[in-house]
Amino acid sequence: MFLELIAVVLAGVAAAGILMLINRGIGGRLPRWLVPVAAGLAMLAATISNEYNWFDRTKGSLPDGIEVAQTVENQVFYRPWTYAFPYVDRFVAVDTATARQHPEKPGVALVDIYYFGRWTQVNKVPMIGDCVLGRRAVLSDDVAFAEDGTITGAAWVNAGTDDPVLTTLCKEIS
């Protein structure tokens, strides 16, 4: 966040400096108000660029095995351009590289889910996904695993076959 603030300020200073040089080169014919307006527009453009590029930068920095399952696009009234061009400000990723399965329970896996959000900390939640029955459950202290792979105490949610988290998990463990 701090580096983005520095980048926005530098964009404003650079735009003001360039416009001042141009004005000096043409003999001071530009109106004086144009320099701060150019600096403000450059800062606004840098901020918008950072918002729209956040998802791609974050996704590109994910390690191998962590796959994006679902994205949430944002549209806000005080940013009217987002109605025409919404941007991703949250997403869910599945750590398929560390998914664990019991040999006697094919199609059921223990996996870590990561919730990413702009300006928020990453949340890691362990989850059990059942690809056969189309359900999932958050791993809690009440969940117990038997020697044969039977799971008890899980608060299962019937997510269905079109659930993006289950879809991402199931295509990797199948």
N, C-alpha and C positions, 0 to 999 in steps of 0.2 A: 504494500500500500504506500509506503514511504517513497519507494523508487518511482512509483507511478506519479506521485505528487511532484517529485523532482522533474520527471519527464514533461509533465504538463507546464510547469513553470518555465523550463528551458524552451519549450515550443513557443511560448509567449514572448520570451526574451529574444529568441532567434527571429521571429516574425517582425517584432518591433525594430530590431537591428537592421534587418534586410530592408525594410521600408524606409528607415532613416537614411541608409546608404543610397537607396534609389532617389530619395528626395534631395539629398545633397548633390547627387550626380546630375539631376535635371534642374538645379538652381533653386531649390526650395519652392517649387510651384504647387506641391500637394498641400491640401488643408491640414492643419495641425491635429485635428481630431482623428485623422486616418490612422496614425500610428497606434494609439491605444485600442482602436476598433480592430485593427489587424491582429494585435497581440491577443485580444479577447477571443476573436474567431479562431486563431491558431490553438489557443488553450481549449476551447470547446471542441475543436476537431480532434485534438489529441485525447481528450477524455472519451469522446464517442468511439474513437478507434480502439482505445484500451478496453472499453466495454464489449465491443463486438469481437475482439480478438482473444478475450480471456479464455473462452471455452477451448479454442484451438490450441492455445499455448498450454493450458492445463492438460488437455487430452494428450498432447504430444510429449509431455513430461512424465506420463504414467509409465511405470515399468512394464515389461513384457508379462503377459498373463492377466493383467487387469483390463477388462473390457467394459466399455460404456454400454449400459443396458437401456437407459432412458434419459432423455433430456427434457428440461422445462424451459419453454420460451417465455420471455417477459414482454409485456406491453403495458406502458404506464402513461397516464394522461399528461403528465408534465414533461414527457419526452414524446411529442406527437409523431416523430419519425418512426417510433417503434411499432406503430400500428401498420405501417407499410412494410417495415423491415424489423420484425421482432428478433431479439437476441437471446441466447442461452445464458441464463444466470444460475442454473442449478442442474446437476445431473447425478445419476446413480451409476456406480461401477461395481462390477462383480470380479472378485479375485479368483478366476478359474484355475490359476496355476497351483493354488494351494487347496483346492477342493479335495475333501477326503470322503471316501465311500467305504462302507462295510461290505466284504465279499458276499455276504448272504442277503444283502439288501440292494440289489442293483436298481439304479434309478433314483436312489435317495442319497443326498450328499450334504455334508457340512461345509459351508463356504462363508467367506467374509464379504460383506457388502459395505461399500463406501459411499457416503453421501457428501457430495461436494457442493458448495455454494459460494457465490461471489461474496467476498467480505466476511465469510464465516469459516470456522475451523472445520476440518474434515472429520466426519463421524464414522467410526468403524463399528459395524454391528454384525455379530455372528448369526448365521441363519441356517436352518435346515430346509432344503428344497426336496420335494417329492415329485419327480417328473412323471411318475406313473399315474398318480392320483391328481396331479395339478394343484398342489397345495404347498404352502410354506409356513414356517414358524420361526420366530425369533428365539434364539437360544437364551434361556434364562436359568436361574438356579433351580427351578422346579423340574427341568428336563433331566431325565436319566436314560442311560444307554445300557441295555443288557448285553450279555456276551454274544447272543445270537443276532445282535443288531437292532433289536426291537427298541423303539423310542417311546417312553412314557412321560406324561406331564407336559407335553408340548401343546401350546395354544395354536392349533392349526388354523390357517386362513385359506379358504378355497379361492385360490387366485385365478384358476382357469388356465387353459392352454395358451391364451394370448397374452399372459402377463409377461412384460418385457424382462423382468429379472429372472423368472423361471425359464423363459425362452433362451436367454443367454447362457444360463447355467446348464440347461439340458442339452444344448447343441454341443457343449464341450465335454460332457461326461458320457455321452452316448457312444 
